């Protein structure tokens, strides 16, 4: 029986996209960092979401998981199941976790 969850190499189980933390360190950056749910993780980041800006519009460019995270899960789950879960996680992060209104709103000088 194959597990139905992803796992960070540190051992933290990721059953639901809500367990991951998203960090947008600087408002002028085009990346949201995806952090491991375990605060003591030696990787800290498991990937990032790359955004593309055009005027006041923000669009998804791609979701990238770091090789340590993706290869760990592909080795554990097999290529087909691992890729399926990684794609599902990327879609859920984009639909349910990213606040598109906050990313796309015009920035006021006091926000910087």
C-alpha positions as CSV (number, residue, x, y, z in Angstrom):
1,X,0.0,0.0,0.0
2,X,1.4,3.4,-1.0
3,X,1.2,6.3,1.4
4,X,-1.3,9.0,0.4
5,X,0.9,11.9,1.6
6,X,4.1,13.8,0.8
7,X,6.9,14.0,3.2
8,X,9.8,16.4,3.7
9,X,13.2,14.7,4.0
10,X,13.3,15.8,7.6
11,X,10.3,13.5,8.3
12,X,7.5,16.0,8.4
13,X,4.3,14.6,6.8
14,X,2.4,16.8,4.5
15,X,-1.1,15.5,4.2
16,X,-2.9,18.8,3.4
17,X,-1.6,21.9,1.7
18,X,-2.6,23.9,4.7
19,X,0.3,22.4,6.7
20,X,2.8,24.3,4.5
21,X,3.6,27.9,5.2
22,X,3.9,30.5,2.4
23,X,6.2,33.4,2.9
24,X,6.4,36.5,0.7
25,X,9.6,38.1,2.1
26,X,9.6,41.3,0.1
27,X,6.6,42.8,-1.8
28,X,8.7,43.6,-4.8
29,X,9.9,40.0,-5.2
30,X,8.2,37.7,-7.6
31,X,8.5,34.6,-5.4
32,X,6.5,33.1,-2.6
33,X,8.5,30.6,-0.6
34,X,7.0,27.3,0.4
35,X,8.3,26.3,3.9
36,X,8.3,22.9,5.6
37,X,5.8,22.6,8.5
38,X,8.6,21.5,10.8
39,X,10.4,24.5,12.4
40,X,13.5,22.5,13.0
41,X,13.8,21.2,9.4
42,X,17.3,21.5,7.9
43,X,15.9,22.3,4.5
44,X,13.5,25.0,5.7
45,X,12.1,25.7,2.1
46,X,10.7,22.9,0.0
47,X,10.1,25.1,-3.0
48,X,8.7,28.3,-4.3
49,X,6.0,29.8,-6.4
50,X,7.2,32.0,-9.2
51,X,4.9,34.9,-10.2
52,X,4.8,37.1,-13.2
53,X,3.8,40.8,-12.9
54,X,2.3,43.0,-15.6
55,X,1.1,46.4,-14.5
56,X,-1.4,45.7,-11.6
57,X,-1.8,42.1,-12.7
58,X,-0.1,39.1,-11.1
59,X,-0.1,35.7,-12.7
60,X,1.3,32.3,-11.9
61,X,4.5,31.5,-13.8
62,X,5.2,28.1,-12.1
63,X,5.5,26.2,-8.9
64,X,8.9,24.7,-8.3
65,X,9.8,22.1,-5.7
66,X,13.4,21.8,-4.8
67,X,15.2,18.6,-5.9
68,X,15.7,17.3,-2.4
69,X,11.9,17.4,-1.7
70,X,10.7,16.1,-5.0
71,X,13.3,13.3,-5.4
72,X,12.7,12.2,-1.8
73,X,9.0,11.8,-2.6
74,X,9.5,10.2,-6.0
75,X,11.8,7.6,-4.4
76,X,9.3,6.9,-1.6
77,X,6.1,6.8,-3.7
78,X,7.3,5.9,-7.2
79,X,7.5,8.3,-10.1
80,X,3.8,8.2,-11.1
81,X,2.3,8.5,-7.7
82,X,4.9,11.0,-6.5
83,X,4.4,13.3,-9.5
84,X,0.6,13.1,-9.1
85,X,0.8,14.2,-5.5
86,X,3.3,17.0,-6.2
87,X,1.0,18.3,-9.0
88,X,-2.0,18.1,-6.8
89,X,-0.2,20.0,-4.0
90,X,0.9,22.7,-6.4
91,X,-2.7,23.2,-7.7
92,X,-4.1,23.3,-4.1
93,X,-1.5,25.9,-3.1
94,X,-2.4,28.1,-6.0
95,X,-6.2,27.8,-5.6
96,X,-6.6,27.8,-1.8
97,X,-3.5,29.5,-0.2
98,X,-2.3,32.3,-2.4
99,X,-4.1,35.5,-1.7
100,X,-4.3,36.9,-5.3
101,X,-6.0,40.1,-4.1
102,X,-3.0,40.9,-1.8
103,X,-0.5,40.1,-4.5
104,X,-2.2,42.0,-7.3
105,X,-3.3,45.2,-5.4
106,X,-1.5,48.4,-6.3
107,X,1.2,49.1,-3.8
108,X,1.1,52.3,-1.8
109,X,4.4,53.9,-0.8
110,X,3.6,53.2,2.8
111,X,3.4,49.5,2.0
112,X,7.1,49.4,1.0
